[in-house]
Amino acid sequence: MASLFAEEGLHLDLPCLDDRVVEAVLSVRVHERGTPWRNKALLSEAMRGTLLASVRHRAELHPRGHYRPLLRIAPMTNGHSDTGG
């Protein structure tokens, strides 16, 4: 996939698919990766000391919260764009 982007002069970086990240996640036992009561527990612990505790421990994101600026540019209806996508 990176080669497709490179053909257009763009650099594609997919850190969550990095072999070292995948190996690290898979090395953690399933029951230690998280609970239904904690959002992204493994990621939160990995980011200890990097992200503020208030960010690491928030219960959930506001629905479409990080997409809000884009919604002003391209309004959506019922989660689908007006173009049928």
Contact map, one row per residue, 1 for C-alpha under 8 A:
1111100000000000000000000000000000000000000000000000000000000000000000000000000000000
1111110000111000000000000000000000000000000000000000000000000000000000000000000000000
1111111000000000000000000000000000000000000000000000000000000000000000000000000000000
1111111100000000000000000000000000000000000000000000000000000000000000000000000000000
1111111111110000000000000000000000000000000000000000000000000000000000000000000000000
0111111111110000000000000000000000000000000000000000000000000000000000000000000000000
0011111111000000000000000000000000000000000000000000000000000000000000000000000000000
0001111111000000000000000000000000000000000000000000000000000000000000000000000000000
0000111111100000000000000000000000000000000000000000000000000000000000000000000000000
0000111111110000000000000000000000000000000000000000000000000000000000000000000000000
0100110011111000000000000000000000000000000000000000000000000000000000000000000000000
0100110001111100000000000000000000000000000000000000000000000000000000000000000000000
0100000000111110000000000000000000000000000000000000000000000000000000000000000000000
0000000000011111110000000000000000000000000000000000000000000000000000000000000000000
0000000000001111110010000000000000000000000000000000000000000000000000000000000000000
0000000000000111110011000000000000000000000000000000000000000000000000000000000000000
0000000000000111111011000000000000000000000000000000000000000000000000000000000000000
0000000000000111111111000000000000000000000000000000000000000000000000000000000000000
0000000000000000111111100000000000000000000000000000000000000000000000000000000000000
0000000000000000011111110000000000000000000000000000000000000000000000000000000000000
0000000000000011111111111000000000000000000000000000000000000000000000000000000000000
0000000000000001111111111100000000000000000000000000000000000000000000000000000000000
0000000000000000001111111110000000000000000000000000000000000000000000000000000000000
0000000000000000000111111111000000000000000000000000000000000000000000000000000000000
0000000000000000000011111111000000000000000000000000000000000000000000000000000000000
0000000000000000000001111111100000000000000000000000000000000000000000000000000000000
0000000000000000000000111111100000000000000000000000000000000000000000000000000000000
0000000000000000000000011111110110000000000000000000000000000000000000000000000000000
0000000000000000000000000111111110000000000000000000000000000000000000000000000000000
0000000000000000000000000001111111000000000000000000000000000000000000000000000000000
0000000000000000000000000000111111100000000000000000000000000000000000000000000000000
0000000000000000000000000001111111000000000000000000000000000000000000000000000000000
0000000000000000000000000001111111100000110000000000000000000000000000000000000000000
0000000000000000000000000000011111110111110000000000000000000000000000000000000000000
0000000000000000000000000000001011111110100000000000000000000000000000000000000000000
0000000000000000000000000000000001111110000000000000000000000000000000000000000000000
0000000000000000000000000000000000111110000000000000000000000000000000000000000000000
0000000000000000000000000000000001111111100000000000000000100000000000000000000000000
0000000000000000000000000000000001111111100000000000000011110000000000000000000000000
0000000000000000000000000000000001000111111100000000000000000000000000000000000000000
0000000000000000000000000000000011100111111110000000000000000000000000000000000000000
0000000000000000000000000000000011000001111111000000000000000000000000000000000000000
0000000000000000000000000000000000000001111111100000000000000000000000000000000000000
0000000000000000000000000000000000000001111111110000000110000000000000000000000000000
0000000000000000000000000000000000000000111111110000000100000000000000000000000000000
0000000000000000000000000000000000000000011111110000000000000000000000000000000000000
0000000000000000000000000000000000000000001111111110000100000000000000000000000000000
0000000000000000000000000000000000000000000111111111100100000000000000000000000000000
0000000000000000000000000000000000000000000000111111000000000000000000000000000000000
0000000000000000000000000000000000000000000000111111000000000000000000000000000000000
0000000000000000000000000000000000000000000000111111101100000000000000000000000000000
0000000000000000000000000000000000000000000000011111111100000000000000000000000000000
0000000000000000000000000000000000000000000000010011111110000000000000000000000000000
0000000000000000000000000000000000000000000000000001111111000000000000000000000000000
0000000000000000000000000000000000000000000000000011111111000000000000000000000000000
0000000000000000000000000000000000000000000110110011111111000000000000000000000000000
0000000000000000000000000000000000000010000100000000111111100000000000000000000000000
0000000000000000000000000000000000000010000000000000011111111000000000000000000000000
0000000000000000000000000000000000000110000000000000000011111000000000000000000000000
0000000000000000000000000000000000000010000000000000000001111100000000000000000000000
0000000000000000000000000000000000000000000000000000000001111111100000000000000000000
0000000000000000000000000000000000000000000000000000000000011111100000000000000000000
0000000000000000000000000000000000000000000000000000000000001111100000000000000000000
0000000000000000000000000000000000000000000000000000000000001111111100000000000000000
0000000000000000000000000000000000000000000000000000000000001111111100000000000000000
0000000000000000000000000000000000000000000000000000000000000001111110000000000000000
0000000000000000000000000000000000000000000000000000000000000001111111100000000000000
0000000000000000000000000000000000000000000000000000000000000001111111110000000000000
0000000000000000000000000000000000000000000000000000000000000000011111111000000000000
0000000000000000000000000000000000000000000000000000000000000000001111111110000000000
0000000000000000000000000000000000000000000000000000000000000000001111111111000000000
0000000000000000000000000000000000000000000000000000000000000000000111111110000000000
0000000000000000000000000000000000000000000000000000000000000000000011111110000000000
0000000000000000000000000000000000000000000000000000000000000000000001111111000010000
0000000000000000000000000000000000000000000000000000000000000000000001111111100011000
0000000000000000000000000000000000000000000000000000000000000000000000100111111111000
0000000000000000000000000000000000000000000000000000000000000000000000000011111111000
0000000000000000000000000000000000000000000000000000000000000000000000000001111100000
0000000000000000000000000000000000000000000000000000000000000000000000000001111110000
0000000000000000000000000000000000000000000000000000000000000000000000000001111111011
0000000000000000000000000000000000000000000000000000000000000000000000000111101111111
0000000000000000000000000000000000000000000000000000000000000000000000000011100111111
0000000000000000000000000000000000000000000000000000000000000000000000000000000011111
0000000000000000000000000000000000000000000000000000000000000000000000000000000111111
0000000000000000000000000000000000000000000000000000000000000000000000000000000111111
